């Protein structure tokens, strides 16, 4: 410090420092009634922010501090003289200890730099944040008791512009602009726009309500971060414009690549935030959607509409999405999702549950630009439970695909499955032609372990023929298929439904399929002796022959029970 001036008042040999409170003397008690204050004044104060390695990060000069002690209150003023840079810092007011009443007026105009914020983030231990730069302007006042800050008279005007926020592994936000005002429990977001690698988020003028934090009891210094504070946005709406970019996250790069890197999300809902713990910035965010609409491809017909969910809760350790429902491609989608340690990649894990009903596979393929000959069609209904634990110590366990564990079941109604290599080869061997074969129904139950899908049982059937897979694996990473399948035709001179089970076994075709699914040939379908065909498979084909290839409710119930018994 340079140029420090300190005025201290002594009485009867004792110093009266500004930080010591004196009792208010009774009226007319002689010299004790003097109101001349003790005063501390600091002029031309310079504060430097220094990195751990000794490099200068920022310098704040021209600072002034005044503190005056009166019998019943303290008065203070902290300011920075405005220079050529236009920097402004003014903090003035008074504090009454008896009732913990604070009167405060403030004004701030500051452009912060990368070096400055990098040092601050490092000092505060903000994991994941590297640096920021931009302009902030703020002004406000507060007049009331700290026992009940929610009932104090207060106001705030804040404007953030040209803000850039960097993380340790890339850019979080390239440009942020925010303007808001608030007073006495009500406020308004006047403008909000965030440009980030994934796209652009913008909000129209949005009103909100809030409550300042309140101590749980009088004199509690942990006022900030108590559950009494909240922020409520009863009519939240906005637009997210997706865009192509080299996002720092491999996951988001893949998502954006899959979405074509463009599209529009319009959302409507309510949001409520409450701080938790001693850190007022960490808490829970609950967002209920009441009409979100997603159109990821402006030039394609895919549209996800009427998206609603009970709540989306965000806390420092958990992200939870409850009962999300949406309509797309003629069907209904339901999703539950929970992510633990979402902000710590080395400990992140998740659990999810997905259900779809009546999803038009042809419409979905067309919307994704994959329609045409040789594509699967039909109405899809199914369930999928999927989870992943935190990364392990090995490099392999660190990959999300290697940590996946789940189970699922699907039913495809009136589907064209000729584009599935195993199905087309077996139907062809049975003498069926695609143009003349009827649409098929399919049931399948499976589990997931890493990149490998384990088929527990699957059936494909139509009025002409059927296929069953009792067990098998499909590796989505290497495209390897290893499965035992049984096939049979229902159109014969001696219908299968009239054969005895022993005779029926000899009419069925068993194969052990092993190879890459996109390169399967005759050599990959190894004949299976009739004696190796399971008794339950024979009974299934007898039932299918009698029903004309119809996957009846009884068969569906069998798959339901199998799915319930499954453990990933």
C-alpha positions as semicolon CSV with decimal commas, in nm:
position;residue;x (nm);y (nm);z (nm)
1;X;0,000;0,000;0,000
2;X;0,111;0,353;-0,071
3;X;-0,033;0,680;0,051
4;X;-0,234;0,530;0,337
5;X;-0,390;0,785;0,571
6;X;-0,535;0,668;0,897
7;X;-0,716;0,900;1,139
8;X;-0,763;0,755;1,487
9;X;-0,926;0,927;1,784
10;X;-0,801;0,872;2,138
11;X;-0,985;0,938;2,463
12;X;-0,850;0,889;2,815
13;X;-0,549;0,711;2,673
14;X;-0,759;0,462;2,476
15;X;-0,788;0,442;2,100
16;X;-1,135;0,447;1,946
17;X;-1,081;0,246;1,622
18;X;-1,352;0,255;1,356
19;X;-1,411;-0,118;1,390
20;X;-1,503;-0,094;1,760
21;X;-1,864;-0,023;1,844
22;X;-1,939;0,220;2,126
23;X;-2,250;0,229;2,336
24;X;-2,478;0,525;2,273
25;X;-2,445;0,763;2,574
26;X;-2,752;0,888;2,750
27;X;-2,867;1,237;2,656
28;X;-2,709;1,521;2,858
29;X;-2,425;1,310;3,002
30;X;-2,152;1,566;2,935
31;X;-1,853;1,472;2,725
32;X;-1,993;1,129;2,652
33;X;-2,249;1,283;2,420
34;X;-1,989;1,387;2,161
35;X;-2,079;1,265;1,808
36;X;-1,737;1,321;1,652
37;X;-1,669;0,987;1,479
38;X;-1,357;0,775;1,463
39;X;-1,241;0,750;1,106
40;X;-1,021;0,534;0,886
41;X;-0,931;0,671;0,544
42;X;-0,721;0,499;0,278
43;X;-0,623;0,687;-0,037
44;X;-0,445;0,585;-0,360
45;X;-0,471;0,218;-0,272
46;X;-0,335;-0,024;-0,534
47;X;-0,429;-0,394;-0,527
48;X;-0,247;-0,642;-0,750
49;X;-0,368;-0,989;-0,847
50;X;-0,072;-1,222;-0,895
51;X;-0,056;-1,573;-1,038
52;X;0,098;-1,857;-0,836
53;X;0,410;-1,837;-1,052
54;X;0,453;-1,467;-0,977
55;X;0,312;-1,328;-1,303
56;X;0,100;-1,014;-1,268
57;X;-0,263;-1,091;-1,363
58;X;-0,436;-0,758;-1,291
59;X;-0,386;-0,428;-1,112
60;X;-0,659;-0,215;-0,953
61;X;-0,534;0,134;-0,871
62;X;-0,691;0,458;-0,754
63;X;-0,893;0,282;-0,482
64;X;-1,027;0,478;-0,184
65;X;-1,175;0,357;0,142
66;X;-1,350;0,553;0,417
67;X;-1,493;0,401;0,735
68;X;-1,649;0,615;1,009
69;X;-1,774;0,492;1,343
70;X;-2,069;0,666;1,509
71;X;-2,232;0,568;1,839
72;X;-2,515;0,383;1,662
73;X;-2,379;0,295;1,320
74;X;-2,086;0,261;1,081
75;X;-2,067;0,461;0,760
76;X;-1,849;0,337;0,473
77;X;-1,750;0,433;0,122
78;X;-1,537;0,228;-0,115
79;X;-1,476;0,366;-0,462
80;X;-1,242;0,371;-0,756
81;X;-1,173;0,693;-0,935
82;X;-1,289;0,683;-1,295
83;X;-0,995;0,705;-1,530
84;X;-0,949;0,694;-1,904
85;X;-1,063;0,332;-1,912
86;X;-1,409;0,425;-1,787
87;X;-1,383;0,182;-1,496
88;X;-1,633;0,264;-1,219
89;X;-1,662;0,121;-0,868
90;X;-1,877;0,288;-0,604
91;X;-1,996;0,121;-0,284
92;X;-2,143;0,349;-0,017
93;X;-2,378;0,308;0,277
94;X;-2,412;0,248;0,648
95;X;-2,461;-0,040;0,889
96;X;-2,662;-0,029;1,214
97;X;-2,544;-0,317;1,439
98;X;-2,837;-0,300;1,680
99;X;-3,091;-0,419;1,422
100;X;-2,842;-0,545;1,161
101;X;-2,982;-0,286;0,921
102;X;-2,782;-0,225;0,605
103;X;-2,815;0,071;0,372
104;X;-2,617;0,019;0,053
105;X;-2,584;0,190;-0,285
106;X;-2,358;0,047;-0,554
107;X;-2,243;0,107;-0,910
108;X;-1,999;-0,098;-1,117
109;X;-1,855;-0,079;-1,467
110;X;-1,569;-0,316;-1,539
111;X;-1,411;-0,500;-1,830
112;X;-1,244;-0,814;-1,702
113;X;-0,960;-0,987;-1,885
114;X;-0,850;-1,345;-1,943
115;X;-0,549;-1,320;-1,708
116;X;-0,760;-1,163;-1,436
117;X;-1,035;-1,425;-1,439
118;X;-0,790;-1,714;-1,484
119;X;-0,620;-1,613;-1,160
120;X;-0,954;-1,570;-0,981
121;X;-1,087;-1,910;-1,097
122;X;-0,763;-2,078;-0,992
123;X;-0,773;-1,909;-0,651
124;X;-1,138;-2,005;-0,592
125;X;-1,080;-2,365;-0,705
126;X;-1,349;-2,356;-0,976
127;X;-1,294;-2,692;-1,145
128;X;-1,353;-2,695;-1,516
129;X;-1,348;-2,315;-1,558
130;X;-1,032;-2,168;-1,708
131;X;-1,097;-1,800;-1,785
132;X;-1,350;-1,540;-1,896
133;X;-1,352;-1,196;-2,050
134;X;-1,617;-0,934;-2,114
135;X;-1,792;-0,622;-1,991
136;X;-2,023;-0,592;-1,691
137;X;-2,229;-0,293;-1,574
138;X;-2,441;-0,298;-1,262
139;X;-2,615;-0,064;-1,023
140;X;-2,848;-0,113;-0,730
141;X;-2,942;-0,042;-0,372
142;X;-3,043;-0,230;-0,056
143;X;-3,214;-0,089;0,253
144;X;-3,334;-0,327;0,521
145;X;-3,255;-0,575;0,795
146;X;-3,022;-0,866;0,729
147;X;-3,251;-1,070;0,954
148;X;-3,517;-1,044;0,680
149;X;-3,347;-0,954;0,351
150;X;-3,650;-1,076;0,157
151;X;-3,855;-0,787;0,302
152;X;-3,591;-0,518;0,241
153;X;-3,627;-0,241;-0,012
154;X;-3,384;-0,326;-0,293
155;X;-3,322;-0,302;-0,667
156;X;-3,068;-0,423;-0,925
157;X;-2,985;-0,336;-1,283
158;X;-2,737;-0,569;-1,457
159;X;-2,595;-0,581;-1,808
160;X;-2,334;-0,832;-1,929
161;X;-2,199;-0,799;-2,282
162;X;-1,932;-0,959;-2,501
163;X;-1,877;-1,229;-2,239
164;X;-1,663;-1,527;-2,337
165;X;-1,629;-1,823;-2,101
166;X;-1,358;-2,088;-2,144
167;X;-1,325;-2,427;-1,978
168;X;-1,009;-2,629;-1,938
169;X;-1,094;-2,839;-2,245
170;X;-1,256;-2,582;-2,474
171;X;-1,500;-2,296;-2,515
172;X;-1,818;-2,296;-2,305
173;X;-1,969;-1,977;-2,447
174;X;-1,829;-1,766;-2,730
175;X;-2,048;-1,464;-2,665
176;X;-2,309;-1,385;-2,399
177;X;-2,534;-1,083;-2,372
178;X;-2,769;-1,042;-2,077
179;X;-2,971;-0,747;-1,949
180;X;-3,207;-0,769;-1,653
181;X;-3,364;-0,556;-1,383
182;X;-3,515;-0,655;-1,050
183;X;-3,675;-0,484;-0,752
184;X;-3,863;-0,601;-0,444
185;X;-3,930;-0,961;-0,551
186;X;-4,010;-0,904;-0,919
187;X;-3,783;-0,872;-1,218
188;X;-3,756;-0,893;-1,592
189;X;-3,501;-1,037;-1,832
190;X;-3,491;-0,767;-2,097
191;X;-3,255;-0,947;-2,334
192;X;-3,065;-1,275;-2,328
193;X;-2,856;-1,437;-2,600
194;X;-2,587;-1,704;-2,565
195;X;-2,367;-1,817;-2,855
196;X;-2,195;-2,147;-2,778
197;X;-2,035;-2,425;-2,985
198;X;-2,362;-2,623;-2,994
199;X;-2,573;-2,331;-3,116
200;X;-2,745;-2,008;-3,015
201;X;-2,989;-1,973;-2,724
202;X;-3,210;-1,664;-2,709
203;X;-3,488;-1,555;-2,474
204;X;-3,750;-1,288;-2,538
205;X;-3,843;-1,039;-2,268
206;X;-3,926;-1,260;-1,969
207;X;-4,070;-1,164;-1,628
208;X;-3,973;-1,355;-1,314
209;X;-4,028;-1,361;-0,938
210;X;-3,769;-1,423;-0,669
211;X;-3,701;-1,424;-0,296
212;X;-3,370;-1,322;-0,139
213;X;-3,205;-1,572;0,099
214;X;-3,310;-1,553;0,460
215;X;-3,127;-1,695;0,766
216;X;-3,294;-1,985;0,939
217;X;-3,262;-1,794;1,266
218;X;-3,168;-1,444;1,373
219;X;-2,796;-1,385;1,363
220;X;-2,720;-1,689;1,147
221;X;-2,428;-1,587;0,927
222;X;-2,499;-1,864;0,676
223;X;-2,778;-1,661;0,522
224;X;-2,672;-1,731;0,166
225;X;-2,751;-2,073;0,034
226;X;-3,050;-2,153;0,255
227;X;-3,362;-2,306;0,104
228;X;-3,563;-1,992;0,176
229;X;-3,428;-1,830;-0,142
230;X;-3,581;-1,908;-0,480
231;X;-3,616;-1,785;-0,837
232;X;-3,938;-1,859;-1,024
233;X;-3,999;-1,806;-1,396
234;X;-4,369;-1,884;-1,454
235;X;-4,359;-1,836;-1,832
236;X;-4,022;-1,937;-1,967
237;X;-3,993;-1,954;-2,344
238;X;-3,712;-1,927;-2,594
239;X;-3,538;-2,063;-2,901
240;X;-3,227;-2,277;-2,946
241;X;-3,068;-2,275;-3,290
242;X;-2,834;-2,573;-3,337
243;X;-2,526;-2,530;-3,548
244;X;-2,231;-2,731;-3,674
245;X;-1,910;-2,690;-3,478
246;X;-1,603;-2,871;-3,349
247;X;-1,742;-2,903;-2,997
248;X;-1,494;-2,993;-2,725
249;X;-1,707;-3,290;-2,614
250;X;-1,692;-3,605;-2,827
251;X;-2,049;-3,685;-2,723
252;X;-2,186;-3,349;-2,839
253;X;-1,982;-3,367;-3,160
254;X;-2,156;-3,693;-3,241
255;X;-2,498;-3,558;-3,146
256;X;-2,452;-3,248;-3,362
257;X;-2,317;-3,456;-3,649
258;X;-2,621;-3,683;-3,621
259;X;-2,852;-3,382;-3,622
260;X;-2,679;-3,238;-3,924
261;X;-2,544;-2,957;-3,704
262;X;-2,850;-2,742;-3,753
263;X;-3,209;-2,716;-3,644
264;X;-3,441;-2,526;-3,413
265;X;-3,572;-2,600;-3,064
266;X;-3,860;-2,393;-2,928
267;X;-3,943;-2,439;-2,561
268;X;-4,216;-2,325;-2,324
269;X;-4,231;-2,412;-1,957
270;X;-4,170;-2,304;-1,600
271;X;-3,842;-2,289;-1,410
272;X;-3,764;-2,270;-1,038
273;X;-3,419;-2,248;-0,878
274;X;-3,326;-2,275;-0,510
275;X;-2,970;-2,255;-0,373
276;X;-2,839;-2,533;-0,153
277;X;-2,558;-2,565;0,100
278;X;-2,320;-2,284;0,185
279;X;-2,246;-2,194;-0,176
280;X;-2,529;-1,971;-0,303
281;X;-2,447;-2,052;-0,666
282;X;-2,504;-2,426;-0,624
283;X;-2,852;-2,556;-0,570
284;X;-3,139;-2,725;-0,752
285;X;-3,300;-2,614;-1,078
286;X;-3,643;-2,753;-1,160
287;X;-3,773;-2,697;-1,512
288;X;-4,115;-2,826;-1,613
289;X;-4,183;-2,834;-1,987
290;X;-4,533;-2,754;-2,109
291;X;-4,498;-2,742;-2,485
292;X;-4,147;-2,782;-2,618
293;X;-4,112;-2,838;-2,992
294;X;-3,803;-2,976;-3,163
295;X;-3,725;-2,966;-3,535
296;X;-3,357;-3,065;-3,569
297;X;-3,361;-3,061;-3,951
298;X;-3,525;-2,754;-4,108
299;X;-3,515;-2,923;-4,450
300;X;-3,656;-3,259;-4,330
301;X;-3,997;-3,358;-4,197
302;X;-3,875;-3,486;-3,857
303;X;-4,057;-3,302;-3,582
304;X;-4,084;-3,379;-3,212
305;X;-4,387;-3,199;-3,072
306;X;-4,590;-3,169;-2,754
307;X;-4,282;-3,240;-2,540
308;X;-4,376;-3,228;-2,174
309;X;-4,208;-3,343;-1,854
310;X;-4,286;-3,332;-1,487
311;X;-3,954;-3,177;-1,390
312;X;-3,588;-3,142;-1,481
313;X;-3,383;-3,110;-1,162
314;X;-3,023;-2,989;-1,164
315;X;-2,813;-3,002;-0,846
316;X;-2,434;-2,989;-0,794
317;X;-2,421;-3,371;-0,793
318;X;-2,722;-3,487;-0,995
319;X;-2,916;-3,413;-1,314
320;X;-3,261;-3,572;-1,321
321;X;-3,526;-3,565;-1,593
322;X;-3,862;-3,700;-1,480
323;X;-4,141;-3,840;-1,696
324;X;-4,062;-3,674;-2,030
325;X;-4,334;-3,739;-2,289
326;X;-4,330;-3,644;-2,655
327;X;-4,494;-3,722;-2,988
328;X;-4,297;-3,792;-3,305
329;X;-4,335;-3,997;-3,623
330;X;-4,691;-4,094;-3,533
331;X;-4,595;-4,240;-3,196
332;X;-4,542;-4,161;-2,830
333;X;-4,206;-4,145;-2,648
334;X;-4,149;-4,158;-2,271
335;X;-3,809;-4,098;-2,107
336;X;-3,666;-4,100;-1,755
337;X;-3,302;-3,995;-1,703
338;X;-3,071;-3,945;-1,404
339;X;-2,702;-3,849;-1,425
340;X;-2,487;-3,856;-1,110
341;X;-2,171;-3,645;-1,080
342;X;-2,263;-3,483;-1,411
343;X;-1,996;-3,214;-1,376
344;X;-1,711;-3,458;-1,297
345;X;-1,628;-3,669;-1,600
346;X;-1,405;-3,907;-1,403
347;X;-1,700;-4,005;-1,176
348;X;-1,998;-3,955;-1,407
349;X;-2,266;-4,226;-1,427
350;X;-2,626;-4,243;-1,549
351;X;-2,947;-4,444;-1,544
352;X;-3,224;-4,414;-1,803
353;X;-3,552;-4,571;-1,909
354;X;-3,707;-4,526;-2,256
355;X;-4,044;-4,644;-2,386
356;X;-4,190;-4,593;-2,734
357;X;-4,534;-4,683;-2,869
358;X;-4,657;-4,684;-3,229
359;X;-4,345;-4,519;-3,374
360;X;-4,357;-4,521;-3,755
361;X;-4,016;-4,655;-3,860
362;X;-4,069;-4,552;-4,223
363;X;-4,143;-4,191;-4,119
364;X;-3,841;-4,190;-3,888
365;X;-3,616;-4,320;-4,169
366;X;-3,751;-4,058;-4,409
367;X;-3,701;-3,781;-4,155
368;X;-3,342;-3,890;-4,102
369;X;-3,277;-3,895;-4,477
370;X;-3,249;-4,275;-4,492
371;X;-3,573;-4,360;-4,672
372;X;-3,580;-4,567;-4,989
373;X;-3,541;-4,926;-5,100
374;X;-3,399;-5,175;-4,854
375;X;-3,507;-4,992;-4,539
376;X;-3,696;-5,129;-4,239
377;X;-4,060;-5,020;-4,206
378;X;-4,339;-5,084;-3,956
379;X;-4,479;-4,961;-3,625
380;X;-4,237;-4,992;-3,334
381;X;-4,327;-5,041;-2,968
382;X;-4,070;-5,118;-2,702
383;X;-3,886;-5,053;-2,376
384;X;-3,519;-4,995;-2,298
385;X;-3,348;-4,960;-1,960
386;X;-2,988;-4,844;-1,993
387;X;-2,722;-4,737;-1,742
388;X;-2,348;-4,680;-1,715
389;X;-2,133;-4,672;-1,402
390;X;-1,843;-4,434;-1,344
391;X;-1,526;-4,492;-1,552
392;X;-1,290;-4,755;-1,419
393;X;-0,913;-4,750;-1,399
394;X;-0,847;-4,907;-1,740
395;X;-0,855;-4,716;-2,067
396;X;-1,125;-4,944;-2,200
397;X;-1,361;-4,883;-1,907
398;X;-1,324;-4,508;-1,961
399;X;-1,522;-4,534;-2,287
400;X;-1,896;-4,493;-2,245
401;X;-1,976;-4,778;-2,486
402;X;-1,774;-5,020;-2,271
403;X;-1,966;-4,924;-1,956
404;X;-2,320;-4,963;-2,090
405;X;-2,548;-5,214;-1,917
406;X;-2,914;-5,258;-2,004
407;X;-3,209;-5,466;-2,113
408;X;-3,483;-5,412;-2,368
409;X;-3,772;-5,553;-2,564
410;X;-3,930;-5,447;-2,894
411;X;-4,234;-5,535;-3,103
412;X;-4,251;-5,441;-3,470
413;X;-4,596;-5,451;-3,628
414;X;-4,638;-5,496;-4,007
415;X;-4,271;-5,447;-4,075
416;X;-4,060;-5,497;-4,386
417;X;-3,743;-5,670;-4,259
418;X;-3,586;-5,776;-4,587
419;X;-3,301;-5,531;-4,534
420;X;-3,187;-5,737;-4,231
421;X;-2,925;-5,976;-4,384
422;X;-3,013;-6,280;-4,169
423;X;-3,388;-6,243;-4,238
424;X;-3,351;-6,196;-4,614
425;X;-3,111;-6,492;-4,650
426;X;-3,334;-6,732;-4,455
427;X;-3,655;-6,620;-4,627
428;X;-3,478;-6,660;-4,959
429;X;-3,374;-7,017;-4,871
430;X;-3,735;-7,093;-4,784
431;X;-3,838;-6,984;-5,134
432;X;-3,998;-6,652;-5,041
433;X;-3,971;-6,346;-5,263
434;X;-3,977;-5,996;-5,127
435;X;-4,238;-5,872;-5,370
436;X;-4,475;-6,157;-5,282
437;X;-4,406;-6,199;-4,912
438;X;-4,638;-6,042;-4,658
439;X;-4,532;-5,788;-4,399
440;X;-4,388;-5,942;-4,085
441;X;-4,434;-5,897;-3,712
442;X;-4,136;-5,929;-3,480
443;X;-4,073;-5,971;-3,108
444;X;-3,728;-5,947;-2,948
445;X;-3,588;-5,942;-2,595
446;X;-3,223;-5,858;-2,536
447;X;-2,963;-5,737;-2,288
448;X;-2,670;-5,499;-2,342
449;X;-2,319;-5,533;-2,204
450;X;-2,083;-5,272;-2,340
451;X;-2,096;-5,264;-2,722
452;X;-2,245;-5,616;-2,738
453;X;-2,618;-5,683;-2,771
454;X;-2,716;-6,025;-2,634
455;X;-3,034;-6,163;-2,794
456;X;-3,228;-6,365;-2,538
457;X;-3,507;-6,453;-2,778
458;X;-3,640;-6,310;-3,104
459;X;-3,920;-6,414;-3,343
460;X;-4,009;-6,287;-3,690
461;X;-4,327;-6,420;-3,852
462;X;-4,573;-6,357;-4,134
463;X;-4,846;-6,575;-4,295
464;X;-4,583;-6,743;-4,516
465;X;-4,287;-6,818;-4,286
466;X;-4,123;-6,759;-3,950
467;X;-3,775;-6,723;-3,795
468;X;-3,671;-6,769;-3,434
469;X;-3,341;-6,684;-3,264
470;X;-3,296;-6,857;-2,931
471;X;-2,967;-6,695;-2,844
472;X;-2,709;-6,477;-3,013
473;X;-2,483;-6,174;-2,990
474;X;-2,436;-5,866;-3,208
475;X;-2,129;-5,646;-3,159
476;X;-2,220;-5,298;-3,284
477;X;-1,854;-5,194;-3,282
478;X;-1,712;-5,478;-3,493
479;X;-2,040;-5,570;-3,675
480;X;-1,990;-5,934;-3,573
481;X;-2,296;-6,161;-3,549
482;X;-2,299;-6,495;-3,366
483;X;-2,648;-6,649;-3,339
484;X;-2,842;-6,975;-3,363
485;X;-3,159;-6,939;-3,573
486;X;-3,444;-7,166;-3,679
487;X;-3,673;-7,100;-3,980
488;X;-3,972;-7,267;-4,138
489;X;-4,240;-7,203;-4,400
490;X;-4,611;-7,237;-4,336
491;X;-4,707;-7,282;-4,705
492;X;-4,653;-7,651;-4,783
493;X;-4,851;-7,938;-4,931
494;X;-4,875;-8,083;-4,582
495;X;-4,933;-7,786;-4,352
496;X;-4,708;-7,776;-4,048
497;X;-5,007;-7,735;-3,819
498;X;-5,113;-8,091;-3,902
499;X;-4,774;-8,246;-3,836
500;X;-4,676;-8,410;-3,512
501;X;-4,406;-8,229;-3,321
502;X;-4,150;-8,495;-3,407
503;X;-4,233;-8,464;-3,776
504;X;-4,230;-8,085;-3,758
505;X;-3,875;-8,080;-3,623
506;X;-3,747;-8,241;-3,943
507;X;-3,920;-7,974;-4,155
508;X;-3,749;-7,685;-3,981
509;X;-3,420;-7,530;-4,095
510;X;-3,159;-7,458;-3,829
511;X;-2,849;-7,250;-3,886
512;X;-2,557;-7,121;-3,681
513;X;-2,484;-6,773;-3,819
514;X;-2,137;-6,630;-3,762
515;X;-1,974;-6,338;-3,944
516;X;-2,002;-5,964;-4,017
517;X;-2,362;-5,861;-4,071
518;X;-2,283;-5,648;-4,376
519;X;-2,076;-5,927;-4,540
520;X;-2,283;-6,240;-4,467
521;X;-2,275;-6,515;-4,729
522;X;-2,376;-6,882;-4,761
523;X;-2,057;-6,996;-4,585
524;X;-2,159;-6,801;-4,273
525;X;-2,483;-7,002;-4,231
526;X;-2,368;-7,339;-4,093
527;X;-2,644;-7,609;-4,095
528;X;-2,770;-7,717;-3,754
529;X;-2,873;-8,084;-3,703
530;X;-3,243;-8,137;-3,641
531;X;-3,161;-8,286;-3,304
532;X;-3,009;-7,954;-3,195
533;X;-3,336;-7,767;-3,245
534;X;-3,491;-7,697;-2,905
535;X;-3,827;-7,846;-2,810
536;X;-3,962;-7,499;-2,728
537;X;-3,877;-7,383;-3,082
538;X;-4,073;-7,675;-3,230
539;X;-4,374;-7,586;-3,015
540;X;-4,349;-7,221;-3,118
541;X;-4,355;-7,305;-3,490
542;X;-4,649;-7,541;-3,438
543;X;-4,836;-7,253;-3,272
544;X;-4,739;-7,010;-3,550
545;X;-4,850;-7,257;-3,818
546;X;-5,192;-7,289;-3,656
547;X;-5,232;-6,909;-3,628
548;X;-5,110;-6,839;-3,981
549;X;-4,793;-6,669;-3,862
550;X;-4,976;-6,437;-3,625
551;X;-4,776;-6,337;-3,315
552;X;-5,071;-6,370;-3,083
553;X;-5,122;-6,206;-2,746
554;X;-5,013;-6,532;-2,582
555;X;-4,670;-6,511;-2,751
556;X;-4,644;-6,144;-2,659
557;X;-4,715;-6,232;-2,296
558;X;-4,431;-6,484;-2,305
559;X;-4,190;-6,210;-2,416
560;X;-4,323;-5,973;-2,149
561;X;-4,251;-6,227;-1,876
562;X;-3,905;-6,295;-2,017
563;X;-3,825;-5,923;-2,017
564;X;-3,935;-5,884;-1,655
565;X;-3,709;-6,170;-1,546
566;X;-3,406;-6,038;-1,729
567;X;-3,106;-5,899;-1,546
568;X;-2,851;-5,701;-1,754
